[in-house]
Amino acid sequence: MACSRLGGQVLTGWHDYNDELEQLKLPALTLGQYLGSGHFPEATFESWESEFLQMGLYVGLTIWLRQKGSPESKPVDASHDETGK
């Protein structure tokens, strides 16, 4: 799934970047040239940074709420048999 998302991001980023170049009256890049350009890693890391930040916050808040006694929390040291429903 990650490979298909990265592939989709490569293709859409390539077309988007070529559209920007066209507006500036510059020649379009081939896919290989796009992969070697600075636009590709920048767009990739911006996208992934956002996803990792969101997932990290979700995991951190989940742990914090569990340990702080949220109404839906379960004891951290309890076994699954004691807390599973």
Secondary structure, DSSP 8 states (H G I E B T S, - for coil): -HHHHHHHHHHHHHHHHHHHHHHTT-----HHHHHHSSHHHHHHHHHHHHHHHHHHHHHHHHHHHHHTT-TT---TT--HHHH--
